[in-house]
Structure formats: structure tokens, C-alpha cells
Amino acid sequence: MGKVFFDICISLDGYIAGENRGPENPLGSGGVKISHWLFQQKSFLEHLSLSGEGMTGRDNDIVEETFSRIGANIMGKRMFEEGEANWPEKAPFGTPVYVLTHQMREPWVRPGGTTFFFTNESIDSVIEKAKHSAGSKDVRISGGADIIQQYLNAGYVDEFSIHIAPVLLGNGLRLFENLDKDKISVEITDSISSNQVTHIRYKVVKYN
């Protein structure tokens, strides 16, 4: 059985998206800048079948390692709506993706192995389905912030990585709000820096 994790880009002042985000402004005002390092990596371009040679090095290795471990994804409705309007035809997942939403629709099959399943079931039921789909691989909680917070508070997340970009957004969507601090503690297990981003991996310590 694999792990449950999330992996997310964040600004230096703690935001994962800017203000006024939506399908016409994905990641909000200035939010794309926090993922600028990612969009330059060879593994990212190849994974999405995008043109360009791309950068290699430790940043690229981390992207490749992350893609290779994922067997299923879980995301919220708002993240899906922003992505549906902006992802290339080959959506950036290549796995089953469970979308938590009250607006049900038939599964949406995309090229490259991505199928979106829309469900209004509990987060407990969805994580079990995702684990079954992932098999021996890991389940990634893709976002947004509310979905990540729900799974953290419920004790399902084993570890996570944040990629801190040297960008100040000033306002926007914070990742670490609405958490039960009495139930969650973390330990740093790895830290790697380049001139574009700092990667920090954490183990989640769970309390009853």
C-alpha cells in the first residue's frame, strides 16, 4: 500500500494562489509566478507533451520523482474548474483523478491516461477509492487548499512537499489555515535548494 501525500508550490509569504483566482485567471493574480521554476523543467514539459527542451538538474529530478510515484489524484471542484479551462488536451495527471463536487457528471476521459471521476461522497470514501486505483503507488491530494486541509485534519496525509519560490504575493490563498494544530505535527525529512526554489519534504506526525 502506498502513501498519501501532497506536493505544492508556495510563495515566500505563504500563499499557494493570488487573489481573484478563477477559470479566466488560474492561480490568481501573480500566482503563476510561484510555479515558474516548474514550467521550465524537462520532465514537466515531457509529461504534458509540450514543446521545448527544458532544464535538467536536481529540480527536474524532483519533478520526475514526484510524477513517477503517483497512482491516483484527489482534487476539489474549484481546482478542477480552473484547470479544465486551461490544461492542454493531455491533462497533467496520467492517472485517475477524483474530483470532490456536488455537481455530478459522467467521467471525463482525456488523452494520456487521465480520467476524471466526479463524486459527492465523503473524503473517507474517496480516499479508499483512490488508494484502490493507485495500487502500490501513492495517492496525491492535488488541492486546492481546502481539500488538503480536510485530509490533513482527518489524519490521512503521511507526508508532503512544499516548493518555496522567491516570490512575494502579499495576498491570496493560504495553505496552512483551518488546521487542527493539536492533532498535527511535522518533521523535516529533506531539504534541497536551487537558485529558483527551495524544496522541503515533511513527515506528518499524527496524534489521537
C-alpha positions, 0 to 999 in steps of 0.5 A, spaced: 500 500 500 502 506 498 502 513 501 498 519 501 501 525 500 501 532 497 506 536 493 505 544 492 508 550 490 508 556 495 510 563 495 515 566 500 509 569 504 505 563 504 500 563 499 499 557 494 494 562 489 493 570 488 487 573 489 481 573 484 483 566 482 478 563 477 477 559 470 479 566 466 485 567 471 488 560 474 492 561 480 490 568 481 493 574 480 501 573 480 500 566 482 503 563 476 509 566 478 510 561 484 510 555 479 515 558 474 521 554 476 516 548 474 514 550 467 521 550 465 523 543 467 524 537 462 520 532 465 514 537 466 514 539 459 515 531 457 509 529 461 504 534 458 507 533 451 509 540 450 514 543 446 521 545 448 527 542 451 527 544 458 532 544 464 535 538 467 538 538 474 536 536 481 529 540 480 527 536 474 529 530 478 524 532 483 519 533 478 520 526 475 520 523 482 514 526 484 510 524 477 513 517 477 510 515 484 503 517 483 497 512 482 491 516 483 489 524 484 484 527 489 482 534 487 476 539 489 471 542 484 474 549 484 481 546 482 478 542 477 474 548 474 480 552 473 484 547 470 479 544 465 479 551 462 486 551 461 490 544 461 492 542 454 488 536 451 493 531 455 491 533 462 497 533 467 495 527 471 496 520 467 492 517 472 485 517 475 483 523 478 477 524 483 474 530 483 470 532 490 463 536 487 456 536 488 455 537 481 455 530 478 457 528 471 459 522 467 467 521 467 471 525 463 476 521 459 482 525 456 488 523 452 494 520 456 491 516 461 487 521 465 480 520 467 476 524 471 471 521 476 466 526 479 463 524 486 459 527 492 461 522 497 465 523 503 473 524 503 473 517 507 470 514 501 474 517 496 480 516 499 479 508 499 477 509 492 483 512 490 488 508 494 484 502 490 486 505 483 493 507 485 495 500 487 502 500 490 503 507 488 501 513 492 495 517 492 496 525 491 491 530 494 492 535 488 488 541 492 486 546 492 487 548 499 481 546 502 481 539 500 488 538 503 486 541 509 480 536 510 485 530 509 490 533 513 485 534 519 482 527 518 489 524 519 490 521 512 496 525 509 503 521 511 507 526 508 508 532 503 512 537 499 512 544 499 516 548 493 518 555 496 519 560 490 522 567 491 516 570 490 512 575 494 504 575 493 502 579 499 495 576 498 491 570 496 490 563 498 493 560 504 495 553 505 496 552 512 489 555 515 483 551 518 488 546 521 487 542 527 494 544 530 493 539 536 492 533 532 498 535 527 505 535 527 511 535 522 518 533 521 523 535 516 525 529 512 529 533 506 531 539 504 534 541 497 535 548 494 536 551 487 537 558 485 529 558 483 526 554 489 527 551 495 524 544 496 522 541 503 519 534 504 515 533 511 513 527 515 506 528 518 506 526 525 499 524 527 496 524 534 489 521 537 
